[in-house]
Amino acid sequence: MHKLSPLRARLASFEHAYALAWQLRRSTGRNQFIVRTGNPLQPVRVVDRPPSDGAIVMALL
């Protein structure tokens, strides 16, 4: 597994993804999904559609 730098670890955290998803939800009015990717360099991401690539939904805003 890759060791993330402190900055990358913070930017790639669930907490950061949640804050981004909340901002996007407020500005667009669309549902935002926080998904686990399985990629150690980008362990979570925010998308506005349900994932179809096998990613695990961690939260829905």
CORRA-V838382 format. One record per residue. RES is the residue in one letter. PHI is phi in whole degrees, 0 to 359 (999 if undefined). OMEGA is omega in whole degrees, 0 to 359 (* if undefined). BURIAL is b if it has 24 or more other C-alpha atoms within 12 Angstrom, else e. Layout:
res=RES phi=PHI omega=OMEGA burial=BURIAL
res=RES phi=PHI omega=OMEGA burial=BURIAL
//
This chain:
res=M phi=999 omega=180 burial=e
res=H phi=285 omega=174 burial=e
res=K phi=271 omega=182 burial=e
res=L phi=276 omega=173 burial=e
res=S phi=294 omega=180 burial=e
res=P phi=304 omega=180 burial=e
res=L phi=292 omega=180 burial=e
res=R phi=297 omega=179 burial=e
res=A phi=300 omega=179 burial=e
res=R phi=291 omega=181 burial=e
res=L phi=291 omega=181 burial=e
res=A phi=265 omega=184 burial=b
res=S phi=279 omega=175 burial=b
res=F phi=299 omega=181 burial=b
res=E phi=299 omega=179 burial=e
res=H phi=293 omega=178 burial=e
res=A phi=298 omega=180 burial=b
res=Y phi=296 omega=179 burial=b
res=A phi=298 omega=178 burial=e
res=L phi=296 omega=180 burial=b
res=A phi=299 omega=179 burial=b
res=W phi=296 omega=179 burial=b
res=Q phi=298 omega=180 burial=e
res=L phi=294 omega=179 burial=e
res=R phi=299 omega=180 burial=e
res=R phi=293 omega=184 burial=e
res=S phi=279 omega=184 burial=e
res=T phi=255 omega=184 burial=e
res=G phi=77 omega=181 burial=e
res=R phi=264 omega=174 burial=e
res=N phi=301 omega=177 burial=e
res=Q phi=234 omega=180 burial=b
res=F phi=253 omega=171 burial=b
res=I phi=260 omega=186 burial=b
res=V phi=239 omega=173 burial=b
res=R phi=272 omega=187 burial=b
res=T phi=262 omega=187 burial=b
res=G phi=86 omega=178 burial=e
res=N phi=266 omega=183 burial=e
res=P phi=295 omega=178 burial=e
res=L phi=277 omega=175 burial=e
res=Q phi=220 omega=187 burial=e
res=P phi=293 omega=176 burial=b
res=V phi=225 omega=175 burial=b
res=R phi=212 omega=180 burial=b
res=V phi=249 omega=178 burial=b
res=V phi=225 omega=182 burial=b
res=D phi=258 omega=176 burial=b
res=R phi=226 omega=177 burial=e
res=P phi=302 omega=182 burial=e
res=P phi=292 omega=178 burial=e
res=S phi=246 omega=185 burial=e
res=D phi=258 omega=179 burial=e
res=G phi=87 omega=177 burial=e
res=A phi=293 omega=182 burial=e
res=I phi=266 omega=178 burial=e
res=V phi=285 omega=178 burial=b
res=M phi=264 omega=180 burial=b
res=A phi=201 omega=176 burial=b
res=L phi=229 omega=178 burial=e
res=L phi=246 omega=* burial=b
//
